[in-house]
Amino acid sequence: MSSEPLELKEERAKYYARWEAVETFKAHELAAMTDERAREIMRDLRPFTPFEPDPFNGMGLVEQQKIFRKSKEWGHLQFDRSN
């Protein structure tokens, strides 16, 4: 016998039924979507998405180490030597 109250079980069943209805609706909407509508949605959402990092912008590990080394040489990095 489950220790869950009957009311909680009923609410959980309602939630899952609604979730299934939403997923079914989304699947039908996606299946009916045209390429033009998909492009339109992507254009509408683009202002809200962060820019993807460019792997060729010189900020790889080697470039970061070079910047770190130069900063250390120039005295911009201060280390706590008390440890």
PyMOL Python script that loads the backbone (N, CA, C, O; Angstrom):
from pymol import cmd

cmd.read_pdbstr("""\
ATOM      1  N   MET A   1       0.843  -1.175   0.000  1.00  0.00           N
ATOM      2  CA  MET A   1       0.000   0.000   0.000  1.00  0.00           C
ATOM      3  C   MET A   1       0.886   1.235   0.000  1.00  0.00           C
ATOM      4  O   MET A   1       1.873   1.303   0.734  1.00  0.00           O
ATOM      5  N   SER A   2       0.538   2.186  -0.807  1.00  0.00           N
ATOM      6  CA  SER A   2       1.315   3.417  -0.936  1.00  0.00           C
ATOM      7  C   SER A   2       0.990   4.370   0.211  1.00  0.00           C
ATOM      8  O   SER A   2      -0.137   4.412   0.702  1.00  0.00           O
ATOM      9  N   SER A   3       2.003   5.138   0.628  1.00  0.00           N
ATOM     10  CA  SER A   3       1.795   6.090   1.708  1.00  0.00           C
ATOM     11  C   SER A   3       1.328   7.439   1.182  1.00  0.00           C
ATOM     12  O   SER A   3       1.126   8.366   1.967  1.00  0.00           O
ATOM     13  N   GLU A   4       1.152   7.571  -0.135  1.00  0.00           N
ATOM     14  CA  GLU A   4       0.704   8.823  -0.733  1.00  0.00           C
ATOM     15  C   GLU A   4      -0.787   9.014  -0.504  1.00  0.00           C
ATOM     16  O   GLU A   4      -1.568   8.079  -0.683  1.00  0.00           O
ATOM     17  N   PRO A   5      -1.187  10.218  -0.109  1.00  0.00           N
ATOM     18  CA  PRO A   5      -2.626  10.472   0.032  1.00  0.00           C
ATOM     19  C   PRO A   5      -3.320  10.377  -1.325  1.00  0.00           C
ATOM     20  O   PRO A   5      -2.717  10.653  -2.362  1.00  0.00           O
ATOM     21  N   LEU A   6      -4.575   9.991  -1.307  1.00  0.00           N
ATOM     22  CA  LEU A   6      -5.359   9.831  -2.529  1.00  0.00           C
ATOM     23  C   LEU A   6      -5.430  11.140  -3.305  1.00  0.00           C
ATOM     24  O   LEU A   6      -5.364  11.134  -4.534  1.00  0.00           O
ATOM     25  N   GLU A   7      -5.561  12.255  -2.606  1.00  0.00           N
ATOM     26  CA  GLU A   7      -5.659  13.559  -3.266  1.00  0.00           C
ATOM     27  C   GLU A   7      -4.381  13.865  -4.072  1.00  0.00           C
ATOM     28  O   GLU A   7      -4.454  14.399  -5.179  1.00  0.00           O
ATOM     29  N   LEU A   8      -3.239  13.530  -3.518  1.00  0.00           N
ATOM     30  CA  LEU A   8      -1.974  13.760  -4.213  1.00  0.00           C
ATOM     31  C   LEU A   8      -1.884  12.883  -5.464  1.00  0.00           C
ATOM     32  O   LEU A   8      -1.416  13.337  -6.508  1.00  0.00           O
ATOM     33  N   LYS A   9      -2.325  11.642  -5.361  1.00  0.00           N
ATOM     34  CA  LYS A   9      -2.322  10.746  -6.519  1.00  0.00           C
ATOM     35  C   LYS A   9      -3.216  11.298  -7.629  1.00  0.00           C
ATOM     36  O   LYS A   9      -2.859  11.259  -8.807  1.00  0.00           O
ATOM     37  N   GLU A  10      -4.383  11.813  -7.235  1.00  0.00           N
ATOM     38  CA  GLU A  10      -5.305  12.359  -8.233  1.00  0.00           C
ATOM     39  C   GLU A  10      -4.710  13.585  -8.913  1.00  0.00           C
ATOM     40  O   GLU A  10      -4.804  13.722 -10.133  1.00  0.00           O
ATOM     41  N   GLU A  11      -4.105  14.471  -8.144  1.00  0.00           N
ATOM     42  CA  GLU A  11      -3.491  15.665  -8.717  1.00  0.00           C
ATOM     43  C   GLU A  11      -2.333  15.303  -9.636  1.00  0.00           C
ATOM     44  O   GLU A  11      -2.158  15.911 -10.692  1.00  0.00           O
ATOM     45  N   ARG A  12      -1.552  14.322  -9.238  1.00  0.00           N
ATOM     46  CA  ARG A  12      -0.442  13.875 -10.074  1.00  0.00           C
ATOM     47  C   ARG A  12      -0.961  13.279 -11.387  1.00  0.00           C
ATOM     48  O   ARG A  12      -0.377  13.519 -12.443  1.00  0.00           O
ATOM     49  N   ALA A  13      -2.038  12.514 -11.333  1.00  0.00           N
ATOM     50  CA  ALA A  13      -2.631  11.938 -12.544  1.00  0.00           C
ATOM     51  C   ALA A  13      -3.150  13.040 -13.463  1.00  0.00           C
ATOM     52  O   ALA A  13      -2.982  12.958 -14.680  1.00  0.00           O
ATOM     53  N   LYS A  14      -3.778  14.071 -12.895  1.00  0.00           N
ATOM     54  CA  LYS A  14      -4.251  15.203 -13.702  1.00  0.00           C
ATOM     55  C   LYS A  14      -3.077  15.920 -14.365  1.00  0.00           C
ATOM     56  O   LYS A  14      -3.142  16.291 -15.537  1.00  0.00           O
ATOM     57  N   TYR A  15      -2.016  16.107 -13.605  1.00  0.00           N
ATOM     58  CA  TYR A  15      -0.829  16.782 -14.139  1.00  0.00           C
ATOM     59  C   TYR A  15      -0.260  16.011 -15.327  1.00  0.00           C
ATOM     60  O   TYR A  15       0.030  16.597 -16.370  1.00  0.00           O
ATOM     61  N   TYR A  16      -0.102  14.709 -15.169  1.00  0.00           N
ATOM     62  CA  TYR A  16       0.451  13.895 -16.251  1.00  0.00           C
ATOM     63  C   TYR A  16      -0.471  13.874 -17.469  1.00  0.00           C
ATOM     64  O   TYR A  16       0.004  13.833 -18.604  1.00  0.00           O
ATOM     65  N   ALA A  17      -1.771  13.900 -17.243  1.00  0.00           N
ATOM     66  CA  ALA A  17      -2.721  13.939 -18.366  1.00  0.00           C
ATOM     67  C   ALA A  17      -2.576  15.255 -19.123  1.00  0.00           C
ATOM     68  O   ALA A  17      -2.578  15.266 -20.354  1.00  0.00           O
ATOM     69  N   ARG A  18      -2.451  16.359 -18.397  1.00  0.00           N
ATOM     70  CA  ARG A  18      -2.253  17.659 -19.058  1.00  0.00           C
ATOM     71  C   ARG A  18      -0.929  17.685 -19.799  1.00  0.00           C
ATOM     72  O   ARG A  18      -0.837  18.208 -20.909  1.00  0.00           O
ATOM     73  N   TRP A  19       0.094  17.119 -19.179  1.00  0.00           N
ATOM     74  CA  TRP A  19       1.416  17.078 -19.808  1.00  0.00           C
ATOM     75  C   TRP A  19       1.350  16.309 -21.128  1.00  0.00           C
ATOM     76  O   TRP A  19       1.916  16.746 -22.130  1.00  0.00           O
ATOM     77  N   GLU A  20       0.673  15.187 -21.133  1.00  0.00           N
ATOM     78  CA  GLU A  20       0.513  14.398 -22.356  1.00  0.00           C
ATOM     79  C   GLU A  20      -0.233  15.194 -23.420  1.00  0.00           C
ATOM     80  O   GLU A  20       0.116  15.132 -24.599  1.00  0.00           O
ATOM     81  N   ALA A  21      -1.254  15.941 -23.015  1.00  0.00           N
ATOM     82  CA  ALA A  21      -2.018  16.744 -23.977  1.00  0.00           C
ATOM     83  C   ALA A  21      -1.131  17.822 -24.597  1.00  0.00           C
ATOM     84  O   ALA A  21      -1.191  18.058 -25.804  1.00  0.00           O
ATOM     85  N   VAL A  22      -0.320  18.465 -23.790  1.00  0.00           N
ATOM     86  CA  VAL A  22       0.587  19.495 -24.302  1.00  0.00           C
ATOM     87  C   VAL A  22       1.608  18.879 -25.251  1.00  0.00           C
ATOM     88  O   VAL A  22       1.867  19.433 -26.320  1.00  0.00           O
ATOM     89  N   GLU A  23       2.185  17.755 -24.882  1.00  0.00           N
ATOM     90  CA  GLU A  23       3.168  17.091 -25.738  1.00  0.00           C
ATOM     91  C   GLU A  23       2.547  16.654 -27.063  1.00  0.00           C
ATOM     92  O   GLU A  23       3.188  16.757 -28.109  1.00  0.00           O
ATOM     93  N   THR A  24       1.318  16.172 -27.029  1.00  0.00           N
ATOM     94  CA  THR A  24       0.625  15.772 -28.256  1.00  0.00           C
ATOM     95  C   THR A  24       0.389  16.990 -29.141  1.00  0.00           C
ATOM     96  O   THR A  24       0.616  16.936 -30.350  1.00  0.00           O
ATOM     97  N   PHE A  25      -0.068  18.090 -28.539  1.00  0.00           N
ATOM     98  CA  PHE A  25      -0.295  19.323 -29.293  1.00  0.00           C
ATOM     99  C   PHE A  25       1.005  19.809 -29.927  1.00  0.00           C
ATOM    100  O   PHE A  25       1.022  20.178 -31.101  1.00  0.00           O
ATOM    101  N   LYS A  26       2.091  19.812 -29.158  1.00  0.00           N
ATOM    102  CA  LYS A  26       3.382  20.259 -29.692  1.00  0.00           C
ATOM    103  C   LYS A  26       3.841  19.367 -30.842  1.00  0.00           C
ATOM    104  O   LYS A  26       4.382  19.864 -31.830  1.00  0.00           O
ATOM    105  N   ALA A  27       3.634  18.067 -30.727  1.00  0.00           N
ATOM    106  CA  ALA A  27       4.040  17.146 -31.787  1.00  0.00           C
ATOM    107  C   ALA A  27       3.259  17.412 -33.069  1.00  0.00           C
ATOM    108  O   ALA A  27       3.827  17.386 -34.161  1.00  0.00           O
ATOM    109  N   HIS A  28       1.953  17.669 -32.940  1.00  0.00           N
ATOM    110  CA  HIS A  28       1.135  17.965 -34.122  1.00  0.00           C
ATOM    111  C   HIS A  28       1.535  19.300 -34.737  1.00  0.00           C
ATOM    112  O   HIS A  28       1.620  19.428 -35.958  1.00  0.00           O
ATOM    113  N   GLU A  29       1.780  20.287 -33.888  1.00  0.00           N
ATOM    114  CA  GLU A  29       2.190  21.597 -34.380  1.00  0.00           C
ATOM    115  C   GLU A  29       3.540  21.509 -35.104  1.00  0.00           C
ATOM    116  O   GLU A  29       3.723  22.117 -36.158  1.00  0.00           O
ATOM    117  N   LEU A  30       4.461  20.766 -34.544  1.00  0.00           N
ATOM    118  CA  LEU A  30       5.767  20.608 -35.163  1.00  0.00           C
ATOM    119  C   LEU A  30       5.671  19.857 -36.495  1.00  0.00           C
ATOM    120  O   LEU A  30       6.352  20.213 -37.457  1.00  0.00           O
ATOM    121  N   ALA A  31       4.838  18.832 -36.555  1.00  0.00           N
ATOM    122  CA  ALA A  31       4.677  18.063 -37.787  1.00  0.00           C
ATOM    123  C   ALA A  31       4.070  18.916 -38.903  1.00  0.00           C
ATOM    124  O   ALA A  31       4.380  18.711 -40.076  1.00  0.00           O
ATOM    125  N   ALA A  32       3.213  19.863 -38.545  1.00  0.00           N
ATOM    126  CA  ALA A  32       2.551  20.696 -39.543  1.00  0.00           C
ATOM    127  C   ALA A  32       3.369  21.938 -39.915  1.00  0.00           C
ATOM    128  O   ALA A  32       3.003  22.669 -40.836  1.00  0.00           O
ATOM    129  N   MET A  33       4.453  22.173 -39.212  1.00  0.00           N
ATOM    130  CA  MET A  33       5.225  23.392 -39.433  1.00  0.00           C
ATOM    131  C   MET A  33       5.963  23.348 -40.773  1.00  0.00           C
ATOM    132  O   MET A  33       6.557  22.336 -41.145  1.00  0.00           O
ATOM    133  N   THR A  34       5.908  24.467 -41.476  1.00  0.00           N
ATOM    134  CA  THR A  34       6.642  24.584 -42.735  1.00  0.00           C
ATOM    135  C   THR A  34       8.052  25.104 -42.454  1.00  0.00           C
ATOM    136  O   THR A  34       8.327  25.640 -41.380  1.00  0.00           O
ATOM    137  N   ASP A  35       8.929  24.940 -43.424  1.00  0.00           N
ATOM    138  CA  ASP A  35      10.294  25.451 -43.278  1.00  0.00           C
ATOM    139  C   ASP A  35      10.290  26.968 -43.102  1.00  0.00           C
ATOM    140  O   ASP A  35      11.065  27.506 -42.311  1.00  0.00           O
ATOM    141  N   GLU A  36       9.429  27.649 -43.830  1.00  0.00           N
ATOM    142  CA  GLU A  36       9.365  29.114 -43.722  1.00  0.00           C
ATOM    143  C   GLU A  36       8.932  29.531 -42.312  1.00  0.00           C
ATOM    144  O   GLU A  36       9.481  30.477 -41.747  1.00  0.00           O
ATOM    145  N   ARG A  37       7.955  28.830 -41.751  1.00  0.00           N
ATOM    146  CA  ARG A  37       7.497  29.157 -40.388  1.00  0.00           C
ATOM    147  C   ARG A  37       8.626  28.883 -39.387  1.00  0.00           C
ATOM    148  O   ARG A  37       8.806  29.652 -38.443  1.00  0.00           O
ATOM    149  N   ALA A  38       9.373  27.821 -39.573  1.00  0.00           N
ATOM    150  CA  ALA A  38      10.493  27.518 -38.676  1.00  0.00           C
ATOM    151  C   ALA A  38      11.546  28.623 -38.747  1.00  0.00           C
ATOM    152  O   ALA A  38      12.075  29.049 -37.720  1.00  0.00           O
ATOM    153  N   ARG A  39      11.849  29.086 -39.968  1.00  0.00           N
ATOM    154  CA  ARG A  39      12.815  30.186 -40.110  1.00  0.00           C
ATOM    155  C   ARG A  39      12.299  31.455 -39.448  1.00  0.00           C
ATOM    156  O   ARG A  39      13.065  32.188 -38.823  1.00  0.00           O
ATOM    157  N   GLU A  40      11.011  31.716 -39.583  1.00  0.00           N
ATOM    158  CA  GLU A  40      10.405  32.900 -38.964  1.00  0.00           C
ATOM    159  C   GLU A  40      10.529  32.843 -37.433  1.00  0.00           C
ATOM    160  O   GLU A  40      10.864  33.840 -36.793  1.00  0.00           O
ATOM    161  N   ILE A  41      10.262  31.691 -36.869  1.00  0.00           N
ATOM    162  CA  ILE A  41      10.370  31.526 -35.413  1.00  0.00           C
ATOM    163  C   ILE A  41      11.820  31.724 -34.970  1.00  0.00           C
ATOM    164  O   ILE A  41      12.079  32.377 -33.959  1.00  0.00           O
ATOM    165  N   MET A  42      12.756  31.164 -35.722  1.00  0.00           N
ATOM    166  CA  MET A  42      14.171  31.318 -35.363  1.00  0.00           C
ATOM    167  C   MET A  42      14.592  32.779 -35.444  1.00  0.00           C
ATOM    168  O   MET A  42      15.342  33.255 -34.593  1.00  0.00           O
ATOM    169  N   ARG A  43      14.113  33.500 -36.465  1.00  0.00           N
ATOM    170  CA  ARG A  43      14.434  34.931 -36.572  1.00  0.00           C
ATOM    171  C   ARG A  43      13.864  35.704 -35.392  1.00  0.00           C
ATOM    172  O   ARG A  43      14.511  36.610 -34.866  1.00  0.00           O
ATOM    173  N   ASP A  44      12.643  35.344 -34.973  1.00  0.00           N
ATOM    174  CA  ASP A  44      12.011  36.031 -33.847  1.00  0.00           C
ATOM    175  C   ASP A  44      12.735  35.774 -32.532  1.00  0.00           C
ATOM    176  O   ASP A  44      12.786  36.648 -31.667  1.00  0.00           O
ATOM    177  N   LEU A  45      13.295  34.579 -32.380  1.00  0.00           N
ATOM    178  CA  LEU A  45      13.960  34.213 -31.130  1.00  0.00           C
ATOM    179  C   LEU A  45      15.422  34.641 -31.074  1.00  0.00           C
ATOM    180  O   LEU A  45      15.996  34.702 -29.987  1.00  0.00           O
ATOM    181  N   ARG A  46      16.027  34.933 -32.196  1.00  0.00           N
ATOM    182  CA  ARG A  46      17.467  35.233 -32.241  1.00  0.00           C
ATOM    183  C   ARG A  46      17.896  36.347 -31.294  1.00  0.00           C
ATOM    184  O   ARG A  46      18.951  36.217 -30.674  1.00  0.00           O
ATOM    185  N   PRO A  47      17.137  37.441 -31.144  1.00  0.00           N
ATOM    186  CA  PRO A  47      17.600  38.500 -30.228  1.00  0.00           C
ATOM    187  C   PRO A  47      17.714  38.041 -28.771  1.00  0.00           C
ATOM    188  O   PRO A  47      18.392  38.690 -27.974  1.00  0.00           O
ATOM    189  N   PHE A  48      17.073  36.955 -28.421  1.00  0.00           N
ATOM    190  CA  PHE A  48      17.065  36.499 -27.031  1.00  0.00           C
ATOM    191  C   PHE A  48      18.083  35.406 -26.758  1.00  0.00           C
ATOM    192  O   PHE A  48      18.166  34.909 -25.634  1.00  0.00           O
ATOM    193  N   THR A  49      18.859  35.022 -27.766  1.00  0.00           N
ATOM    194  CA  THR A  49      19.832  33.953 -27.570  1.00  0.00           C
ATOM    195  C   THR A  49      21.234  34.538 -27.483  1.00  0.00           C
ATOM    196  O   THR A  49      21.549  35.511 -28.167  1.00  0.00           O
ATOM    197  N   PRO A  50      22.068  33.947 -26.645  1.00  0.00           N
ATOM    198  CA  PRO A  50      23.453  34.438 -26.557  1.00  0.00           C
ATOM    199  C   PRO A  50      24.221  34.041 -27.803  1.00  0.00           C
ATOM    200  O   PRO A  50      23.897  33.057 -28.467  1.00  0.00           O
ATOM    201  N   PHE A  51      25.237  34.819 -28.105  1.00  0.00           N
ATOM    202  CA  PHE A  51      26.077  34.489 -29.238  1.00  0.00           C
ATOM    203  C   PHE A  51      26.892  33.243 -28.916  1.00  0.00           C
ATOM    204  O   PHE A  51      27.388  33.074 -27.802  1.00  0.00           O
ATOM    205  N   GLU A  52      27.016  32.388 -29.904  1.00  0.00           N
ATOM    206  CA  GLU A  52      27.828  31.197 -29.713  1.00  0.00           C
ATOM    207  C   GLU A  52      29.294  31.597 -29.783  1.00  0.00           C
ATOM    208  O   GLU A  52      29.667  32.417 -30.622  1.00  0.00           O
ATOM    209  N   PRO A  53      30.125  31.040 -28.928  1.00  0.00           N
ATOM    210  CA  PRO A  53      31.542  31.394 -28.974  1.00  0.00           C
ATOM    211  C   PRO A  53      32.171  30.941 -30.291  1.00  0.00           C
ATOM    212  O   PRO A  53      31.884  29.858 -30.800  1.00  0.00           O
ATOM    213  N   ASP A  54      33.022  31.787 -30.817  1.00  0.00           N
ATOM    214  CA  ASP A  54      33.725  31.473 -32.051  1.00  0.00           C
ATOM    215  C   ASP A  54      35.007  30.733 -31.683  1.00  0.00           C
ATOM    216  O   ASP A  54      35.866  31.303 -31.010  1.00  0.00           O
ATOM    217  N   PRO A  55      35.159  29.479 -32.108  1.00  0.00           N
ATOM    218  CA  PRO A  55      36.352  28.724 -31.717  1.00  0.00           C
ATOM    219  C   PRO A  55      37.635  29.295 -32.330  1.00  0.00           C
ATOM    220  O   PRO A  55      38.733  28.928 -31.912  1.00  0.00           O
ATOM    221  N   PHE A  56      37.507  30.170 -33.295  1.00  0.00           N
ATOM    222  CA  PHE A  56      38.686  30.717 -33.962  1.00  0.00           C
ATOM    223  C   PHE A  56      38.973  32.162 -33.538  1.00  0.00           C
ATOM    224  O   PHE A  56      39.683  32.884 -34.238  1.00  0.00           O
ATOM    225  N   ASN A  57      38.421  32.584 -32.394  1.00  0.00           N
ATOM    226  CA  ASN A  57      38.624  33.965 -31.973  1.00  0.00           C
ATOM    227  C   ASN A  57      39.888  34.154 -31.140  1.00  0.00           C
ATOM    228  O   ASN A  57      40.090  35.232 -30.580  1.00  0.00           O
ATOM    229  N   GLY A  58      40.732  33.152 -31.044  1.00  0.00           N
ATOM    230  CA  GLY A  58      41.993  33.288 -30.335  1.00  0.00           C
ATOM    231  C   GLY A  58      41.888  33.154 -28.829  1.00  0.00           C
ATOM    232  O   GLY A  58      42.825  33.519 -28.120  1.00  0.00           O
ATOM    233  N   MET A  59      40.785  32.644 -28.322  1.00  0.00           N
ATOM    234  CA  MET A  59      40.651  32.511 -26.872  1.00  0.00           C
ATOM    235  C   MET A  59      40.724  31.044 -26.444  1.00  0.00           C
ATOM    236  O   MET A  59      40.074  30.635 -25.482  1.00  0.00           O
ATOM    237  N   GLY A  60      41.512  30.272 -27.159  1.00  0.00           N
ATOM    238  CA  GLY A  60      41.721  28.892 -26.761  1.00  0.00           C
ATOM    239  C   GLY A  60      42.662  28.831 -25.570  1.00  0.00           C
ATOM    240  O   GLY A  60      43.133  29.865 -25.095  1.00  0.00           O
ATOM    241  N   LEU A  61      42.935  27.644 -25.092  1.00  0.00           N
ATOM    242  CA  LEU A  61      43.770  27.459 -23.915  1.00  0.00           C
ATOM    243  C   LEU A  61      45.159  28.043 -24.125  1.00  0.00           C
ATOM    244  O   LEU A  61      45.698  28.684 -23.223  1.00  0.00           O
ATOM    245  N   VAL A  62      45.750  27.833 -25.301  1.00  0.00           N
ATOM    246  CA  VAL A  62      47.092  28.344 -25.567  1.00  0.00           C
ATOM    247  C   VAL A  62      47.094  29.866 -25.504  1.00  0.00           C
ATOM    248  O   VAL A  62      47.991  30.466 -24.912  1.00  0.00           O
ATOM    249  N   GLU A  63      46.081  30.496 -26.120  1.00  0.00           N
ATOM    250  CA  GLU A  63      45.995  31.960 -26.096  1.00  0.00           C
ATOM    251  C   GLU A  63      45.781  32.464 -24.669  1.00  0.00           C
ATOM    252  O   GLU A  63      46.373  33.471 -24.281  1.00  0.00           O
ATOM    253  N   GLN A  64      44.957  31.792 -23.891  1.00  0.00           N
ATOM    254  CA  GLN A  64      44.726  32.207 -22.510  1.00  0.00           C
ATOM    255  C   GLN A  64      46.009  32.100 -21.699  1.00  0.00           C
ATOM    256  O   GLN A  64      46.302  32.975 -20.884  1.00  0.00           O
ATOM    257  N   GLN A  65      46.775  31.039 -21.915  1.00  0.00           N
ATOM    258  CA  GLN A  65      48.029  30.882 -21.191  1.00  0.00           C
ATOM    259  C   GLN A  65      49.018  31.983 -21.580  1.00  0.00           C
ATOM    260  O   GLN A  65      49.769  32.472 -20.737  1.00  0.00           O
ATOM    261  N   LYS A  66      49.017  32.369 -22.854  1.00  0.00           N
ATOM    262  CA  LYS A  66      49.902  33.439 -23.302  1.00  0.00           C
ATOM    263  C   LYS A  66      49.517  34.761 -22.621  1.00  0.00           C
ATOM    264  O   LYS A  66      50.391  35.500 -22.166  1.00  0.00           O
ATOM    265  N   ILE A  67      48.233  35.055 -22.551  1.00  0.00           N
ATOM    266  CA  ILE A  67      47.765  36.275 -21.878  1.00  0.00           C
ATOM    267  C   ILE A  67      48.143  36.231 -20.404  1.00  0.00           C
ATOM    268  O   ILE A  67      48.620  37.223 -19.855  1.00  0.00           O
ATOM    269  N   PHE A  68      47.933  35.089 -19.763  1.00  0.00           N
ATOM    270  CA  PHE A  68      48.265  34.941 -18.353  1.00  0.00           C
ATOM    271  C   PHE A  68      49.760  35.182 -18.122  1.00  0.00           C
ATOM    272  O   PHE A  68      50.143  35.898 -17.196  1.00  0.00           O
ATOM    273  N   ARG A  69      50.593  34.585 -18.962  1.00  0.00           N
ATOM    274  CA  ARG A  69      52.041  34.724 -18.821  1.00  0.00           C
ATOM    275  C   ARG A  69      52.466  36.187 -18.989  1.00  0.00           C
ATOM    276  O   ARG A  69      53.279  36.690 -18.215  1.00  0.00           O
ATOM    277  N   LYS A  70      51.915  36.868 -20.002  1.00  0.00           N
ATOM    278  CA  LYS A  70      52.265  38.277 -20.223  1.00  0.00           C
ATOM    279  C   LYS A  70      51.792  39.139 -19.061  1.00  0.00           C
ATOM    280  O   LYS A  70      52.513  40.037 -18.624  1.00  0.00           O
ATOM    281  N   SER A  71      50.595  38.879 -18.557  1.00  0.00           N
ATOM    282  CA  SER A  71      50.090  39.654 -17.423  1.00  0.00           C
ATOM    283  C   SER A  71      50.981  39.472 -16.206  1.00  0.00           C
ATOM    284  O   SER A  71      51.244  40.422 -15.469  1.00  0.00           O
ATOM    285  N   LYS A  72      51.439  38.259 -16.005  1.00  0.00           N
ATOM    286  CA  LYS A  72      52.325  37.966 -14.880  1.00  0.00           C
ATOM    287  C   LYS A  72      53.648  38.722 -15.056  1.00  0.00           C
ATOM    288  O   LYS A  72      54.178  39.290 -14.101  1.00  0.00           O
ATOM    289  N   GLU A  73      54.173  38.723 -16.292  1.00  0.00           N
ATOM    290  CA  GLU A  73      55.425  39.423 -16.565  1.00  0.00           C
ATOM    291  C   GLU A  73      55.269  40.923 -16.360  1.00  0.00           C
ATOM    292  O   GLU A  73      56.191  41.583 -15.881  1.00  0.00           O
ATOM    293  N   TRP A  74      54.117  41.463 -16.716  1.00  0.00           N
ATOM    294  CA  TRP A  74      53.898  42.904 -16.607  1.00  0.00           C
ATOM    295  C   TRP A  74      53.546  43.308 -15.171  1.00  0.00           C
ATOM    296  O   TRP A  74      53.458  44.498 -14.868  1.00  0.00           O
ATOM    297  N   GLY A  75      53.348  42.341 -14.302  1.00  0.00           N
ATOM    298  CA  GLY A  75      53.048  42.633 -12.912  1.00  0.00           C
ATOM    299  C   GLY A  75      51.586  42.917 -12.634  1.00  0.00           C
ATOM    300  O   GLY A  75      51.245  43.435 -11.571  1.00  0.00           O
ATOM    301  N   HIS A  76      50.725  42.587 -13.572  1.00  0.00           N
ATOM    302  CA  HIS A  76      49.306  42.845 -13.358  1.00  0.00           C
ATOM    303  C   HIS A  76      48.644  41.795 -12.481  1.00  0.00           C
ATOM    304  O   HIS A  76      47.597  42.051 -11.886  1.00  0.00           O
ATOM    305  N   LEU A  77      49.235  40.639 -12.401  1.00  0.00           N
ATOM    306  CA  LEU A  77      48.681  39.599 -11.551  1.00  0.00           C
ATOM    307  C   LEU A  77      49.429  39.584 -10.229  1.00  0.00           C
ATOM    308  O   LEU A  77      50.655  39.486 -10.205  1.00  0.00           O
ATOM    309  N   GLN A  78      48.701  39.678  -9.146  1.00  0.00           N
ATOM    310  CA  GLN A  78      49.297  39.648  -7.826  1.00  0.00           C
ATOM    311  C   GLN A  78      48.954  38.316  -7.166  1.00  0.00           C
ATOM    312  O   GLN A  78      47.789  37.922  -7.127  1.00  0.00           O
ATOM    313  N   PHE A  79      49.940  37.644  -6.662  1.00  0.00           N
ATOM    314  CA  PHE A  79      49.722  36.353  -6.013  1.00  0.00           C
ATOM    315  C   PHE A  79      49.897  36.511  -4.532  1.00  0.00           C
ATOM    316  O   PHE A  79      50.757  37.260  -4.066  1.00  0.00           O
ATOM    317  N   ASP A  80      49.075  35.801  -3.792  1.00  0.00           N
ATOM    318  CA  ASP A  80      49.195  35.782  -2.343  1.00  0.00           C
ATOM    319  C   ASP A  80      50.262  34.762  -1.982  1.00  0.00           C
ATOM    320  O   ASP A  80      50.002  33.560  -2.039  1.00  0.00           O
ATOM    321  N   ARG A  81      51.432  35.199  -1.618  1.00  0.00           N
ATOM    322  CA  ARG A  81      52.541  34.294  -1.333  1.00  0.00           C
ATOM    323  C   ARG A  81      52.599  33.911   0.148  1.00  0.00           C
ATOM    324  O   ARG A  81      53.566  33.286   0.582  1.00  0.00           O
ATOM    325  N   SER A  82      51.590  34.273   0.919  1.00  0.00           N
ATOM    326  CA  SER A  82      51.601  33.959   2.351  1.00  0.00           C
ATOM    327  C   SER A  82      51.234  32.508   2.623  1.00  0.00           C
ATOM    328  O   SER A  82      51.437  32.025   3.736  1.00  0.00           O
ATOM    329  N   ASN A  83      50.708  31.815   1.652  1.00  0.00           N
ATOM    330  CA  ASN A  83      50.290  30.408   1.853  1.00  0.00           C
ATOM    331  C   ASN A  83      51.441  29.473   1.794  1.00  0.00           C
ATOM    332  O   ASN A  83      51.263  28.264   1.942  1.00  0.00           O
TER     333      ASN A  83
END
""", "prot")
cmd.dss("prot")
cmd.show_as("cartoon", "prot")
cmd.util.cbc("prot")
cmd.orient("prot")
